[in-house]
Amino acid sequence: MAASSSNSLVRSTILGPPAGAPFDHIVTIMMENQGLCNIYTGCGGSAQYMSSLANANTLVMTWGTIGHNSEPNYISLIGGFDDTNTNGDGVCCFFETQPNLIDRMESAGLTWQAFAEDAHNSNTQYICPFNPPRSGDHFPFIDFSDMNTNSRCSHFLTTASSSDPEFLAALNTANPANFIWLTPNDCNNGHNSCNSSSGIAGGDSYLSALVPHVLSSSEFTSTKAALLILYDEGYSQCSNTGGTGECVYASFSGPVAKKGVQISPVGASHYSYLSMIEAAWGLPSLNSRDASAPNILGAFGACTSNCPPSTSFTISTSAPVVNSVVTFTATTTGGRAPYTITWSFGDRTTGTGVSVTHTYASAQSFTVTENVTDSSTPSLTATSSRTITVKAFSWGTFLGLSTSIWLIIIGVLIGFVASLALLTIRARANLKRAKETMNQQDR
């Protein structure tokens, strides 16, 4: 890779991710204008695919935004600051002079690519003519002045919507880049401004077709790769997730992401995107904002500071019945012990403690939620949820025996009673004949 023209500090002579990094490749797909609880069905959203992806992997419940509109949020993701001059969007191009994430990565010998759907080279007034459909609003790289070079412009790549073949081809090369970014167009990113079906449902459908190809690519099957799906801004969606401010959907998947985990780092934000990559790859911070932001490495089982706990729980029976005792037992790691554990059993009752018992009074499905708060200052939290189906009492579950076993037992008992009755009848008949025979002999 050609040397950068930026003024970033050279960290060391070691090239590439350090040994033991929680991930050595990260792919980011940026979505648009939906809060966490508009997306995630666990708190009222409607995106089935993104919810199932998050449930199977890692969902961040407290990832907050910087403000409005889109452009300042995008700038904060790679620059670590909020430029209020861009609050109206549409500011372009190459006007930010502060250092950025690309400066840090190039200085460490890390490779990168940034894709935008349906971009073209029409900004001919600049050295770098790359022009995504929404310009710098959704593609922050062209907002930074040190990107206006031939060398760096060569890393800006177009990909054809909606199948993104060029993007997927990059994931299947022999040596994929450490950092790959994708900006979908407004028909695919959930923005609601392409057509009537391009909002949440359109974005969910787009990702359901694309993400399986991402996760089956050579980058994700042969390296320590992570996929982040992230929305740029939300609308006061943290009220029922344990976070503060505006929360957006942020899920990690791939071979290095934890499975079936929700994390709630206090104060997580777009600045955490920078602090996460910096902590993982040993890069210097850009400024005090990313330096102080929680780094979210708890999503990968490796954390160096402000590490959230993770938790899960077991259920004593796979077939609970009405009025039977069910035991729930939590297992929590990370954070700082001791933990405070509370339970919501889904029937408007609650409990506390590592292991709790509960009895359900009705036959239906219930979502059981376990909440953990650790002893850190400030405290860190984690949540785990599972749905159980409570059935009415039946002989099919009596004493833990299946219906077929009970039918066999009952059949055997009926056969035994019938045989006993038949033997009794025969014995009585034989006794009667014997008496008749004796009476005839007496005559």
PyMOL commands that set and color helices and strands:
alter all, ss='L'
color gray80, all
select helices_A, chain A and resi 36-39+41-43+48-56+70-79+84-86+101-107+135-137+140-143+145-147+150-153+165-171+200-215+218-222+270-281+288-292+297-300+395-400+403-442
alter helices_A, ss='H'
color red, helices_A
select strands_A, chain A and resi 25-31+58-60+112-117+120-121+130-131+156-159+179-183+225-231+250-253+261-264+309-315+325-334+340-344+350-352+355-359+365-373+381-389
alter strands_A, ss='S'
color yellow, strands_A
deselect
rebuild
show_as cartoon
